[in-house]
């Protein structure tokens, strides 16, 4: 069988190219310490490795979510602890200043000190973690409580004869704290101006120093006006019942209006698992009537009403217990995150080990093979040079 020069050349060139490719491949493996650098190295292994890397990437994202969730939960746990301490402080303060031996002047001073507790509570309500206000729900780019005013639950004087229910509503039009006092100036009920049995009322917005002209009570919804006649935006709604001259009601407007929502911020912590990381300010402060109770205590101290003080203390005790349940739940969630985090770290490490077992090269084996591959390449070049006396660069051209 005759072998042509061209066939011999092609065979030797093919062997040379193969040895060059083997030499480049083994040097690449040494440089990268990876067995698979191209799909052709191990298509099946690369496919498995790609799936595992996708899982490992998901685990990494879940672990990042858990760290962020832990930051929020730790922030909430700390804030709730501060709130509990504040409630205890306010409660003890109220009791110490509400003894029968306490003078009216001392109670007035104590009432003014309540403002310091309110400011402290507002700071807690606007706790910020990672540039987000944790008690504002989804609206956490802004403080949970703004400087705009909130209309508080109305206060009925203890000696009132009125046995119905009064509530407050509306949107305050002013920009500063305000207290409105309403007093009924004749016996009667809701009616019309022509009816002699229709009661009448007056309004004061300067703590009773001056009063408006008497107005007939013609609607169960009372529109509160300022002393200059302008609309305050505040309403009192009464249930139908008899009024007696001297019945007095007070409604306060105080800075600090809740502008968040009741939404829960959840983080994915695994493929089919989520966890809530916040407690909304609506749940903690609004639904519980926290600020209303503090203002009620302040008013009770100002009016030297021991019964109201005792009632405020009971409300604070109830709130303290409710907040403790939130603290407990926060602790449970933190423990759950810790367990999930440890499991994910173990899973991520296992996946990473599996990927490395597929991709990582055995450097000792490679180093032992590299001399063989290099010898084969040199042998090809030598043989080619003997048979065809051309330099290597010319051959490769």
N, C-alpha and C positions, 0 to 999 in steps of 0.2 A: 504494500500500500504506500503510495507516494504521498508525502506530506509537503505541501507547498511552503515556500518561505512566508507567504502572507498568512497562512493558517498558523504557522509556528509563532509568528509575530503576535497575532491576535490572542493566541493562547497565553503566551508569556505576559502580554500587556494586561490581560484579564486577571492573571494571578497577581501581578504587581499592584493593580488597582484594588484588588481585594485585600492584599496585605497592607496597603496604605490606609484603606477604610478601617481595617481592624486596629491598626496602630492609632489612628485618630480617635476611634471609639474608646479604646482603653485609656488613652490619655485624658479624654473628656471625663470618663468615670473617675479617674484619679483626681481631677480638678474639682468635680462637683460632688464626689463621694456618693453619687447616685447611679444605680444600675440602669434606670430607665430615664433617658434624656430625650428620646424621640419615640413617637408611636411605633416605629418599626422595631424598636428594641424589645418590646413585649406588649402587644396590643391588648391582650386579655388582662394582663397585670395593670396596665395603665387605666383600663376601664374600671376595674375594681378600686384602684387608688383614687380615681376621680370621684366616685360615689362616696368613699370614705372621707375625702377632703371636704365634700359638701356637708356631710354630717358634722365633721369637726368644726367647720365654719359656723354652722348653726349653734353648736355648743358654745362656741366663743361668744356669739351674740347673746345667747341666753345668760351666760355668766356676766356679761356687761350689763344686761337688764337687771340682774339680781343685785349687782353692786349699786346701781342707781336706785333700785327699790329699797335697798337697805338704808341708803342715805336718807330717803324720804321717811321711812318708818322710824329710824333713829331720831330724826328731827321731830316727828310727831310725838314720839315717846317722851322726848325731853320737854317739848312744849306742854304736853298734857300734865307732866309731872310738875312743871312750874305753875300751871293753872290750879292743880290740886293744892299746892302749897299756898297759893294766893287765897283760895277759898277758905282754907283753915285760918289764915291770917285775918281775913275779913270777919270771919265768924267770931274769933276770939276778941277782935277789936270791938265788934258790936256788943258782945256780952259784957265786956269790961266797961263799956261806956253807957250801958243801959240799966245799971243798978238804980234802985230807988234813991240811993244817996247821991247819985250823979246830978249835978245842978243843970238847969237849962242852958247856962252859958257853956258848960263843958260839953253838953250834947250838941250844941250848935257848932262848936269847934270840931267835934268828932265828925259831924255831917260834912264839913268842908274837907276833912282829911280823906273822905271816901273818894274824892276826885283823884287823889294820887293812886288809889287802888284801881280806879277805872282806867287811868292812863296806862298802868302796868298791864292790865288785862288786854287793852287795845294793842299794845306791843306784842303780847303773846299771840293774839289773834292774827297778827300780820307777820308771823314767823316766816322767814324766807330761807329756802334751801336750794342751792344751785340756781340762783336767779329766778326761782319760782316760789310763789306764796302757797304754802301747803294746805291752808284752810280755805282756799278760794275755788276749789273744784276745777273745772275746765278753764275758768277764767283766771288762771294762775299767773298770768303775766302782769297783773295788777294786784295791789293789796286787797286782801279780803274785805277790809273796812276802809272806806274813804272818809274824807273830812266833811262830806255832806251830812245833813242831819237825819236822824231817825226819830220817828214818833213813838214814844213809849206807851206802855199800857197805862190807861188812866187810873188815877188814885181816888177812891171815894172816902170821904171823911167817916171816921168810925161812928160818929153820932148821927149819921144820916138816917132819915126815916124811909127813904126810897129803897124798895126791896127788889128792884129789877136789876138788869145787867147793863153795863156800859162798856163799850169798846171804842178804840180809836182807829183812824185810818187817814188816808190822804197822802199828799206829797208836799212837804213843807217848802215854802217859797223863800224863807229867810236864809241867813248865812251864819247865824250864831245861836248858841243855846238859848232856849226860851222856856218859860213856865207860864201856862195859862190856867187861870182859876175861874171856874164857873160856879155861881151861887144862885139858887132859886130864891126869889124874893116874895113869893106868895104861894099859898097852897093851891093845888089844882092838878091838871093833867094836860096832855097834849090836845090841842084843839085849834080854834081859830080866834082871831083878834076880837070878834064880836061876841064871843062866849065868855061870860064872866068867870066860868070855872077853869078857863085856860090859864095855866101857870105862866110866870114870867121869870126871866133870868137876866143876870148881868155878867160881864166878862172883865177880868183884869189881866194885864200882861206885865205888871210891875209888882208882883207879889202882894197884891191887895192894897196898894197905896192909893190907887185910883180905880174907878169902875166905870164901865160904859153905861149908857142909858138902859133902862129896863126894856126888854124885848119880849113879845108874846112867844110862847113855845108852840109853834104851829106845825112842827115836823119832828119826828123822832130822830132825824139826822140833824145835828146842830153844826152849822158852819161857823167855825171860830174866826173872829175878826181881830185884827190888831187895834191898838188904841187910836191909830190914825184912820181907822175905817177900812184899811186895805185887807184883802183876803190872805189869811195865813196858809191856806192849803190844808189845814188840819180839820178833821171832822170827829165829832163824838156821836156814836149811835147808841140810842137807849132802847130798851124793851119797854113796851107800854105798861105803865104803872103809875100810882099816885105819887106826887111830889109834895114835899112840905117845905114851908118857908125855912130857909137856913141850910137846906141840903146843899152840900158843897162837893165839887169834883175838881180834880187837878190833872192836867195832862202836860207832860214835859216833852220838849224837843231837844235832843242832845246830839252833838257831833259824833259821827261814827256810824255810817249807814252801810249795811252789808251789801256788797256789790258782786259777790261770787255766786256760785250756784251749788246745787247738791250733788254734783257729779262725782263719780268714783274714778280715780286714775289707776288703771290696771297695767301690769307689765306681763308679757309672756315670759314664763320661767322654764318652759319645756315645750315639747311638741304639742301637747294637749292640756296645758296648765297655765292659768293666770292667777295673779294675786293683786288684791287692792292695796294700794300703798298710801292712801290718804283718808282722812276723815274730814268732811266738809265743815266749814264754819257754821253753815246753816244747822247742821246736826248738833254741833257742840254748843254754840252760843245762841242761835236764834230759836230753835225748837224747844230748848230747855228754858228759855226766858232768862238767860244768865244776866244780861245787862239790865233788863227790867227789874230783876230781883235786887241788884246792887243799887239801882236808883230808888227802888221802893224802900230799901234800908235807909238810904240817905234822907228820904222824905220823912220816914218814921222818926229818925233822930231829930230832924228839924221841927217836927210837930210834937216831939216828946211823947210819942205813942208807943207804949211798951208792948201792947198786943201786936202791933204791926212789926215791931222789932223781932219779937219772938217768932212770928210767922216767917219773916225773912230768914231767920237763922235756920228754921226747919227746911225752907226751900234750898238753902245753901248746903245743908246736910244731904238732901236728896241729890243735888247736882254732883256733890263730891262722890257719892256712891255710883252714879251713872258714869262719871268720868273714869272711875276706877275700872269699870267694865270695859271701857274703850282702851285703857292702858293694858289690861289683861289681853284683849284681842290683838293689840299691837305686838305684845310680847310673843303671843302664839304665832303670828305671822312672821316675826323675825326668826323664831326657831325653825319654822317651816322653810324659810329661805335658806337658813344655814344648812339644813339637811339636804335640800335640793342642790345647793351650791356644791357641797361635798360629793354628792352623787354625780353631778355633771363634770366635776374635775376628774373623777375616776374614769368616767366614760370617755371624756376627751383624751385623757392619757392613753387609754386602751386603743382608741382609734388611731392616735398618733403613732403608737408602737406598731400597729398593724400596717399603717402606711409605710413606715420606715422598713418593716420587714419585707415589703414588696419592692420598694424603690431603692433602699440604701444598699450600696455595694459593700461586699466584704473586702476591705482594703488590703488585707493580707493576701487573699487569693489573687487580687488584681495585680499586686506588686510582684507576685510570683509568676504571673502570666506575662507581664509586660516585657521581660527579657526574651521570652519565646517569640512573642509577636514581633519584637524588634529584630531578632535574628532572622525570622522568616522574611521580613521586609528587606533586610540587607542582602539575604541570599537571592531574592528575586532581582534586586538591582544588579548584583554581581553577575548573575547568570545572563541577564539581559545585555549587560555591557560586554560580556565575552562573545555572545552569539552575534550581537549587532553592535559594533564598535561606534556607538553614538553616546553622547552624554545624556544624562537623565532628563535634563530640561528639553532636549531635542525630542526625546521619545514621548514625553508628556504632551508636546505640541501636536 
